[in-house]
Every structure is written in C-alpha cells, then in structure tokens.
C-alpha cells in the first residue's frame, strides 16, 4: 500500500486532567511506600521552596532529554528547537525533520526514564525529598509522552514529523489509519498547520508574564 500522511492533535485540557490524575496517584503511591518501608523522608517548607524554584529548570531538562533522544538516534542538533507555551500548559522540544519510529520512541521515553523513574527511586533510597518531588511532577508531566509512546509501539514502520503547534504532529505510514483511533489524540486536517519554523527557541509572551509572576511570588513568599 502507498504511504500516506496522517495528522493528529492532542487535547491540552484532557492532558492536563490526566496529568493531575497521575500526579495524585504518584503522591498516594509515595505515601504508601514511605509508610510500608518506614522511610525517613520529611517534606518541609524549605524543601517545598527549593522545589518551587527548581521546577521550571527541571522541566527544561525534560525537553533537553527529548533532544538527546533525537540526536543519539540520528537527528542533527540544528534540526531541533525548544519552546515554552504555558498558556497551553506545555514546554516542548520539536524536531524539524522526518524521523524513524525508533527515534521518536526513544525520544519520548528518555525524560520519563532518567528524570522520572530513576530519580524517583534515588530520591526514595537516599532520602532526597526535593529530587523525589521533582521526579513526581516530571512523571505527571510525561503524560503526553506516555500516551504517544503506548500508541506508537502498536504501529509498525512509520515516520514522524512535527508542526509549529506543539500539540500537533504527523506520521507517514503505509498502514490505513483513516479509521484508526488513538487514545487522547484526534485526527486533524493538515491545512490548519505548517511545518516547524527555523527558530531555535521560542517563548510566548504569556509564558514570560507567567514566569515573572511565578518567581516574584516565590521570592515574596521567602521574604515574608
């Protein structure tokens, strides 16, 4: 069968609900683990304050790990761009070239594995509450990556490409995907989207205002 392009978009509101649900689950799981194994892990105001200030740098590491997954699997670094779109609830790493199935699968799983699961385990073992909290937040933030990974492993021999819209992507495959349903993803019309631009880094004005306000609140909270 001839290869054809299919286009998809995530529902940001739906993803945010699923992310909150995963966050609550991880908190409950952590409480149970701490009690069952009698771990001496204390969450105090100091730990909360440090976590507050490290949150966005930690989530940028999340995006850098996506790009490492791309590069290790053959993408040139100059084909990668980063973005912050907090009005849509996301930070993103975009690849400006069509890539193989293996490449996108590895890129999707790196942040969950390295600064989610591994760091979560290290936080429990070595009594590192700040690392533990950052890991839980990151795992919750991986919900979109998890959904895409679980859907993509069901599809053989496809290529993946992205758009300026950080919630939209496309795949090229010989499989008939016309009536194929993906969880939390909907097929869209290509005409409303375009390929990624040449910008290396992009941050929306709303995101700038949000970050300024976010860190001002943190500073004021420490002073008071």
One Martini backbone bead per residue (centre of mass of N, CA, C, O) as a GRO file, in nm:
protein
  224
    1UNK     BB    1   0.097   0.034   0.020
    2UNK     BB    2   0.075   0.358   0.010
    3UNK     BB    3   0.196   0.626   0.143
    4UNK     BB    4   0.065   0.825   0.425
    5UNK     BB    5  -0.062   1.111   0.574
    6UNK     BB    6  -0.107   1.188   0.928
    7UNK     BB    7  -0.304   1.391   1.161
    8UNK     BB    8  -0.242   1.527   1.498
    9UNK     BB    9  -0.408   1.608   1.821
   10UNK     BB   10  -0.402   1.741   2.133
   11UNK     BB   11  -0.577   1.773   2.438
   12UNK     BB   12  -0.493   1.986   2.684
   13UNK     BB   13  -0.720   1.944   2.891
   14UNK     BB   14  -0.702   1.637   2.903
   15UNK     BB   15  -0.403   1.621   2.985
   16UNK     BB   16  -0.427   1.778   3.251
   17UNK     BB   17  -0.614   1.577   3.390
   18UNK     BB   18  -0.422   1.330   3.366
   19UNK     BB   19  -0.185   1.461   3.514
   20UNK     BB   20  -0.327   1.500   3.787
   21UNK     BB   21  -0.394   1.202   3.830
   22UNK     BB   22  -0.097   1.105   3.829
   23UNK     BB   23  -0.003   1.280   4.064
   24UNK     BB   24  -0.190   1.162   4.279
   25UNK     BB   25  -0.093   0.872   4.250
   26UNK     BB   26   0.208   0.928   4.327
   27UNK     BB   27   0.153   1.035   4.608
   28UNK     BB   28   0.012   0.783   4.718
   29UNK     BB   29   0.244   0.587   4.659
   30UNK     BB   30   0.457   0.731   4.833
   31UNK     BB   31   0.315   0.709   5.105
   32UNK     BB   32   0.307   0.401   5.109
   33UNK     BB   33   0.612   0.347   5.085
   34UNK     BB   34   0.698   0.503   5.340
   35UNK     BB   35   0.529   0.328   5.537
   36UNK     BB   36   0.616   0.036   5.465
   37UNK     BB   37   0.947   0.122   5.483
   38UNK     BB   38   1.007   0.343   5.691
   39UNK     BB   39   1.077   0.628   5.585
   40UNK     BB   40   1.293   0.927   5.623
   41UNK     BB   41   1.073   1.151   5.485
   42UNK     BB   42   1.077   1.511   5.470
   43UNK     BB   43   0.832   1.768   5.416
   44UNK     BB   44   0.922   2.099   5.392
   45UNK     BB   45   0.944   2.433   5.333
   46UNK     BB   46   1.225   2.425   5.208
   47UNK     BB   47   1.170   2.204   4.997
   48UNK     BB   48   0.937   2.353   4.858
   49UNK     BB   49   1.099   2.605   4.769
   50UNK     BB   50   1.312   2.463   4.596
   51UNK     BB   51   1.114   2.323   4.407
   52UNK     BB   52   0.983   2.579   4.296
   53UNK     BB   53   1.258   2.691   4.158
   54UNK     BB   54   1.330   2.405   3.997
   55UNK     BB   55   1.100   2.325   3.807
   56UNK     BB   56   1.168   2.460   3.526
   57UNK     BB   57   1.457   2.352   3.489
   58UNK     BB   58   1.368   2.054   3.504
   59UNK     BB   59   1.173   2.071   3.252
   60UNK     BB   60   1.404   2.144   3.056
   61UNK     BB   61   1.550   1.877   3.085
   62UNK     BB   62   1.327   1.718   2.957
   63UNK     BB   63   1.371   1.847   2.670
   64UNK     BB   64   1.670   1.774   2.640
   65UNK     BB   65   1.619   1.466   2.643
   66UNK     BB   66   1.468   1.459   2.384
   67UNK     BB   67   1.706   1.564   2.208
   68UNK     BB   68   1.898   1.333   2.275
   69UNK     BB   69   1.721   1.116   2.148
   70UNK     BB   70   1.749   1.229   1.867
   71UNK     BB   71   2.061   1.243   1.827
   72UNK     BB   72   2.134   0.943   1.890
   73UNK     BB   73   1.914   0.875   1.634
   74UNK     BB   74   2.024   1.100   1.388
   75UNK     BB   75   1.981   1.392   1.465
   76UNK     BB   76   2.036   1.709   1.407
   77UNK     BB   77   2.071   1.975   1.618
   78UNK     BB   78   1.971   2.199   1.400
   79UNK     BB   79   1.669   2.040   1.407
   80UNK     BB   80   1.628   2.170   1.693
   81UNK     BB   81   1.366   2.287   1.916
   82UNK     BB   82   1.234   2.527   2.154
   83UNK     BB   83   0.951   2.563   2.397
   84UNK     BB   84   0.717   2.804   2.558
   85UNK     BB   85   0.357   2.718   2.644
   86UNK     BB   86   0.168   2.791   2.913
   87UNK     BB   87  -0.119   2.836   2.787
   88UNK     BB   88  -0.095   2.506   2.711
   89UNK     BB   89   0.086   2.352   2.935
   90UNK     BB   90   0.383   2.372   2.779
   91UNK     BB   91   0.677   2.216   2.690
   92UNK     BB   92   0.920   2.197   2.408
   93UNK     BB   93   1.042   1.960   2.155
   94UNK     BB   94   1.154   2.003   1.819
   95UNK     BB   95   1.149   1.842   1.498
   96UNK     BB   96   1.263   1.932   1.153
   97UNK     BB   97   1.238   1.618   1.088
   98UNK     BB   98   1.201   1.322   0.960
   99UNK     BB   99   1.141   1.023   1.153
  100UNK     BB  100   1.185   0.737   1.301
  101UNK     BB  101   1.042   0.526   1.517
  102UNK     BB  102   1.283   0.483   1.710
  103UNK     BB  103   1.341   0.783   1.770
  104UNK     BB  104   1.068   0.867   1.905
  105UNK     BB  105   1.060   0.653   2.128
  106UNK     BB  106   1.319   0.741   2.275
  107UNK     BB  107   1.248   1.040   2.317
  108UNK     BB  108   0.988   0.991   2.491
  109UNK     BB  109   1.136   0.812   2.735
  110UNK     BB  110   1.375   0.966   2.869
  111UNK     BB  111   1.242   1.153   3.089
  112UNK     BB  112   1.095   0.929   3.245
  113UNK     BB  113   1.348   0.762   3.311
  114UNK     BB  114   1.577   0.975   3.421
  115UNK     BB  115   1.363   1.216   3.568
  116UNK     BB  116   1.169   0.993   3.704
  117UNK     BB  117   1.226   0.694   3.788
  118UNK     BB  118   1.524   0.706   3.880
  119UNK     BB  119   1.498   0.960   4.070
  120UNK     BB  120   1.278   0.843   4.247
  121UNK     BB  121   1.444   0.608   4.361
  122UNK     BB  122   1.676   0.783   4.473
  123UNK     BB  123   1.499   0.951   4.666
  124UNK     BB  124   1.421   0.708   4.844
  125UNK     BB  125   1.702   0.585   4.916
  126UNK     BB  126   1.850   0.894   4.989
  127UNK     BB  127   1.667   1.107   5.104
  128UNK     BB  128   1.530   1.311   4.851
  129UNK     BB  129   1.271   1.521   4.843
  130UNK     BB  130   1.324   1.707   4.602
  131UNK     BB  131   1.369   1.486   4.389
  132UNK     BB  132   1.100   1.348   4.439
  133UNK     BB  133   0.912   1.584   4.358
  134UNK     BB  134   1.027   1.634   4.073
  135UNK     BB  135   0.967   1.348   3.968
  136UNK     BB  136   0.660   1.353   4.000
  137UNK     BB  137   0.607   1.597   3.818
  138UNK     BB  138   0.739   1.474   3.566
  139UNK     BB  139   0.562   1.225   3.537
  140UNK     BB  140   0.301   1.390   3.499
  141UNK     BB  141   0.429   1.550   3.245
  142UNK     BB  142   0.445   1.263   3.066
  143UNK     BB  143   0.161   1.187   2.953
  144UNK     BB  144   0.197   1.244   2.650
  145UNK     BB  145   0.439   1.053   2.606
  146UNK     BB  146   0.299   0.794   2.700
  147UNK     BB  147   0.070   0.788   2.496
  148UNK     BB  148   0.244   0.792   2.240
  149UNK     BB  149   0.410   0.541   2.298
  150UNK     BB  150   0.172   0.334   2.324
  151UNK     BB  151   0.073   0.391   2.030
  152UNK     BB  152   0.340   0.350   1.856
  153UNK     BB  153   0.399   0.042   1.928
  154UNK     BB  154   0.146  -0.048   1.735
  155UNK     BB  155   0.323   0.075   1.500
  156UNK     BB  156   0.459   0.010   1.192
  157UNK     BB  157   0.652   0.171   0.983
  158UNK     BB  158   0.709   0.486   1.066
  159UNK     BB  159   0.688   0.840   1.040
  160UNK     BB  160   0.791   1.153   1.196
  161UNK     BB  161   0.627   1.479   1.250
  162UNK     BB  162   0.619   1.842   1.290
  163UNK     BB  163   0.496   2.150   1.438
  164UNK     BB  164   0.432   2.456   1.560
  165UNK     BB  165   0.231   2.302   1.702
  166UNK     BB  166   0.293   2.133   2.003
  167UNK     BB  167   0.015   1.939   1.963
  168UNK     BB  168   0.126   1.861   1.677
  169UNK     BB  169   0.128   1.579   1.436
  170UNK     BB  170   0.290   1.333   1.219
  171UNK     BB  171   0.241   1.047   0.996
  172UNK     BB  172   0.410   0.796   0.798
  173UNK     BB  173   0.218   0.539   0.623
  174UNK     BB  174   0.087   0.226   0.488
  175UNK     BB  175  -0.124   0.239   0.687
  176UNK     BB  176  -0.459   0.245   0.756
  177UNK     BB  177  -0.574   0.545   0.953
  178UNK     BB  178  -0.863   0.658   0.911
  179UNK     BB  179  -1.000   0.459   1.163
  180UNK     BB  180  -0.780   0.519   1.371
  181UNK     BB  181  -0.749   0.505   1.720
  182UNK     BB  182  -0.632   0.743   1.963
  183UNK     BB  183  -0.553   0.815   2.268
  184UNK     BB  184  -0.610   1.156   2.311
  185UNK     BB  185  -0.642   1.160   1.990
  186UNK     BB  186  -0.682   1.355   1.686
  187UNK     BB  187  -0.777   1.394   1.380
  188UNK     BB  188  -0.657   1.621   1.127
  189UNK     BB  189  -0.620   1.897   0.932
  190UNK     BB  190  -0.350   2.014   0.758
  191UNK     BB  191  -0.424   2.322   0.677
  192UNK     BB  192  -0.377   2.439   0.992
  193UNK     BB  193  -0.072   2.359   0.931
  194UNK     BB  194   0.287   2.371   0.991
  195UNK     BB  195   0.597   2.361   0.982
  196UNK     BB  196   0.862   2.414   1.137
  197UNK     BB  197   1.067   2.649   1.223
  198UNK     BB  198   1.392   2.823   1.265
  199UNK     BB  199   1.356   2.841   1.555
  200UNK     BB  200   1.532   2.758   1.844
  201UNK     BB  201   1.363   2.963   2.034
  202UNK     BB  202   1.037   2.975   2.208
  203UNK     BB  203   0.838   3.237   2.372
  204UNK     BB  204   0.569   3.340   2.509
  205UNK     BB  205   0.426   3.610   2.653
  206UNK     BB  206   0.265   3.454   2.864
  207UNK     BB  207   0.511   3.301   2.978
  208UNK     BB  208   0.671   3.542   3.078
  209UNK     BB  209   0.460   3.650   3.276
  210UNK     BB  210   0.432   3.393   3.442
  211UNK     BB  211   0.732   3.367   3.537
  212UNK     BB  212   0.752   3.636   3.679
  213UNK     BB  213   0.520   3.585   3.876
  214UNK     BB  214   0.618   3.317   3.995
  215UNK     BB  215   0.897   3.429   4.116
  216UNK     BB  216   0.779   3.659   4.283
  217UNK     BB  217   0.615   3.481   4.471
  218UNK     BB  218   0.858   3.323   4.581
  219UNK     BB  219   1.016   3.565   4.700
  220UNK     BB  220   0.793   3.677   4.882
  221UNK     BB  221   0.758   3.419   5.053
  222UNK     BB  222   1.046   3.427   5.174
  223UNK     BB  223   1.043   3.714   5.299
  224UNK     BB  224   0.769   3.652   5.473
   0.00000   0.00000   0.00000
